[in-house]
Amino acid sequence: SELGFSTAMVYNMYKPAAEGDVEKMDALLNFYRKVYRVIGVAIILLGLAFIPFLPGLIKDSYPADINLISLYLIYLANTSLSYFLYAYLSSLIVVHQREDINSVITAVVKIGLTASQIAALLVTRNYYWLALMMPVFTILNNLLIAWDPCTRYHEPHR
């Protein structure tokens, strides 16, 4: 959905990061934050525009107790959340060549998500709980990834 924007973003940050130019880094991060929010809004608007077509896109049957639109909105929220919650800050980790930090945080959060989803499915047998956990863990993942560069490198201007 971002069409390689994060790669270009990181490329533009290498020189100011190497030179310790905090002011330039802050300016770039503020710009990237705005771009990510525009992308997030575009995803939401396009996603909402598809709602009337959902029934026509599903060829097979699905359980009668499943509200397709509710599940779709949960998945849409999960997809768009990252663009509003500090996703741009993960570029600080990448530009400082510490992508291992992103990988560890994401792996731990995914393990937590999967374990929670299994437990919820076994206890409630309700797919909605399983789906609702995705945005919760997406928020957790983004907050953890944002916390690391803010404490390790510098506090970006907000």
Contacts in CASP RR format, 6 or more apart in sequence:
PFRMAT RR
TARGET T0000
AUTHOR 0000-0000-0000
METHOD contacts of the structure
MODEL  1
SELGFSTAMVYNMYKPAAEGDVEKMDALLNFYRKVYRVIGVAIILLGLAF
IPFLPGLIKDSYPADINLISLYLIYLANTSLSYFLYAYLSSLIVVHQRED
INSVITAVVKIGLTASQIAALLVTRNYYWLALMMPVFTILNNLLIAWDPC
TRYHEPHR
1 39 0 8 1.000
1 43 0 8 1.000
1 79 0 8 1.000
2 36 0 8 1.000
2 39 0 8 1.000
5 35 0 8 1.000
5 39 0 8 1.000
6 90 0 8 1.000
6 91 0 8 1.000
6 94 0 8 1.000
9 28 0 8 1.000
9 32 0 8 1.000
9 88 0 8 1.000
9 91 0 8 1.000
10 91 0 8 1.000
10 94 0 8 1.000
10 95 0 8 1.000
12 28 0 8 1.000
13 25 0 8 1.000
13 28 0 8 1.000
13 91 0 8 1.000
13 92 0 8 1.000
13 95 0 8 1.000
14 95 0 8 1.000
15 21 0 8 1.000
16 24 0 8 1.000
16 25 0 8 1.000
16 28 0 8 1.000
17 25 0 8 1.000
17 92 0 8 1.000
17 95 0 8 1.000
17 96 0 8 1.000
22 154 0 8 1.000
25 92 0 8 1.000
25 154 0 8 1.000
25 156 0 8 1.000
26 154 0 8 1.000
26 156 0 8 1.000
26 157 0 8 1.000
29 88 0 8 1.000
29 89 0 8 1.000
29 91 0 8 1.000
29 92 0 8 1.000
29 156 0 8 1.000
29 157 0 8 1.000
30 156 0 8 1.000
30 157 0 8 1.000
30 158 0 8 1.000
32 88 0 8 1.000
32 91 0 8 1.000
33 88 0 8 1.000
35 88 0 8 1.000
36 83 0 8 1.000
36 84 0 8 1.000
36 87 0 8 1.000
36 88 0 8 1.000
37 83 0 8 1.000
37 84 0 8 1.000
39 83 0 8 1.000
40 80 0 8 1.000
40 83 0 8 1.000
40 84 0 8 1.000
43 76 0 8 1.000
43 79 0 8 1.000
43 80 0 8 1.000
43 83 0 8 1.000
44 76 0 8 1.000
44 80 0 8 1.000
47 76 0 8 1.000
48 76 0 8 1.000
50 57 0 8 1.000
50 72 0 8 1.000
51 69 0 8 1.000
51 72 0 8 1.000
54 68 0 8 1.000
54 69 0 8 1.000
54 72 0 8 1.000
55 68 0 8 1.000
58 68 0 8 1.000
62 68 0 8 1.000
66 127 0 8 1.000
70 128 0 8 1.000
71 127 0 8 1.000
71 128 0 8 1.000
71 131 0 8 1.000
74 128 0 8 1.000
74 131 0 8 1.000
74 132 0 8 1.000
74 134 0 8 1.000
74 135 0 8 1.000
75 131 0 8 1.000
75 134 0 8 1.000
77 135 0 8 1.000
78 134 0 8 1.000
78 135 0 8 1.000
78 138 0 8 1.000
81 135 0 8 1.000
81 138 0 8 1.000
81 139 0 8 1.000
81 142 0 8 1.000
82 138 0 8 1.000
82 142 0 8 1.000
85 138 0 8 1.000
85 139 0 8 1.000
85 142 0 8 1.000
85 143 0 8 1.000
85 146 0 8 1.000
86 142 0 8 1.000
86 143 0 8 1.000
86 145 0 8 1.000
86 146 0 8 1.000
87 142 0 8 1.000
87 145 0 8 1.000
89 145 0 8 1.000
89 146 0 8 1.000
89 149 0 8 1.000
89 150 0 8 1.000
89 156 0 8 1.000
90 102 0 8 1.000
90 145 0 8 1.000
90 146 0 8 1.000
90 149 0 8 1.000
92 149 0 8 1.000
92 153 0 8 1.000
92 156 0 8 1.000
93 99 0 8 1.000
93 101 0 8 1.000
93 102 0 8 1.000
93 145 0 8 1.000
93 148 0 8 1.000
93 149 0 8 1.000
94 102 0 8 1.000
96 149 0 8 1.000
96 152 0 8 1.000
96 153 0 8 1.000
101 145 0 8 1.000
101 148 0 8 1.000
102 145 0 8 1.000
105 141 0 8 1.000
105 144 0 8 1.000
105 145 0 8 1.000
105 148 0 8 1.000
106 141 0 8 1.000
106 145 0 8 1.000
109 137 0 8 1.000
109 140 0 8 1.000
109 141 0 8 1.000
109 144 0 8 1.000
110 137 0 8 1.000
112 137 0 8 1.000
113 133 0 8 1.000
113 134 0 8 1.000
113 137 0 8 1.000
116 133 0 8 1.000
116 137 0 8 1.000
117 130 0 8 1.000
117 133 0 8 1.000
120 126 0 8 1.000
120 129 0 8 1.000
120 130 0 8 1.000
120 133 0 8 1.000
121 127 0 8 1.000
121 129 0 8 1.000
121 130 0 8 1.000
150 156 0 8 1.000
END
